[in-house]
Amino acid sequence: FDRARVIYKYALDNVPKEEAKRLYEMYSAFEKKHGTRETVEDVILSKRRFQYEEEIRDNPLNYDAWFDYIRLEEAKGKKDRIR
């Protein structure tokens, strides 16, 4: 399972974000089936990040999306990502 996990992560890092939606869904299903609670939470967090980044890219003036994204990072203790 570790090898499959590495392959998914490599693909997600190298596939253009606009084409990665289906890949995120497949990776999420894989982790739900084979992963631990922590890995499932990481996948969900990554998917939410992807969604917020997509919203912000489409409309940089969407302050609600910006603040939701910031709150997400704050909740996970990723203060360096907020800056």
C-alpha positions in Angstrom: 0.0 0.0 0.0 2.9 2.3 0.6 4.0 2.1 -3.0 0.5 2.9 -4.2 0.4 5.9 -1.8 3.8 7.2 -3.1 2.5 6.9 -6.7 -0.6 8.8 -5.9 1.3 11.6 -4.2 3.8 11.8 -7.1 0.9 12.0 -9.6 -0.9 14.7 -7.6 2.3 16.7 -7.4 2.9 16.5 -11.1 -0.5 16.5 -12.8 -1.9 20.0 -13.5 -4.4 20.9 -10.8 -7.3 21.4 -13.2 -6.9 17.8 -14.3 -6.4 16.3 -10.8 -10.0 16.3 -9.5 -10.6 12.7 -10.4 -7.2 11.6 -9.2 -8.0 13.2 -5.8 -11.3 11.2 -5.7 -9.4 8.0 -6.4 -6.7 8.7 -3.8 -9.4 9.6 -1.3 -11.2 6.3 -1.8 -7.9 4.4 -1.6 -7.0 6.0 1.7 -10.4 5.4 3.1 -10.1 1.8 2.3 -6.4 1.2 3.2 -5.3 4.1 5.3 -5.2 5.1 8.9 -7.3 7.9 10.4 -4.4 10.3 10.0 -3.8 9.5 6.3 -7.6 9.9 5.6 -7.6 13.3 7.4 -4.5 14.4 5.3 -6.3 13.5 2.1 -9.4 15.4 3.1 -7.2 18.4 4.1 -5.4 18.3 0.7 -8.7 18.1 -1.1 -10.1 21.1 0.8 -6.9 23.0 0.1 -7.2 22.2 -3.6 -10.8 23.4 -3.6 -9.9 26.7 -1.9 -6.9 27.3 -4.2 -9.2 26.7 -7.2 -11.8 29.2 -5.9 -9.1 31.8 -5.2 -7.5 31.2 -8.6 -10.9 31.7 -10.3 -11.8 34.8 -8.3 -8.8 36.4 -6.4 -11.2 38.9 -4.8 -13.3 36.2 -3.1 -12.5 37.1 0.4 -14.7 34.5 1.9 -12.6 31.8 0.2 -9.4 33.4 1.4 -10.6 33.6 5.0 -11.9 30.0 4.9 -8.5 28.9 3.5 -6.7 30.8 6.3 -8.9 29.2 9.0 -8.3 25.8 7.5 -4.5 26.3 7.8 -4.8 27.8 11.3 -6.9 24.8 12.5 -4.2 22.5 11.3 -1.4 24.5 12.9 0.2 25.4 9.6 1.0 29.0 10.4 3.9 29.1 7.9 1.5 28.3 5.1 -0.7 31.2 6.0 1.9 33.7 5.3 
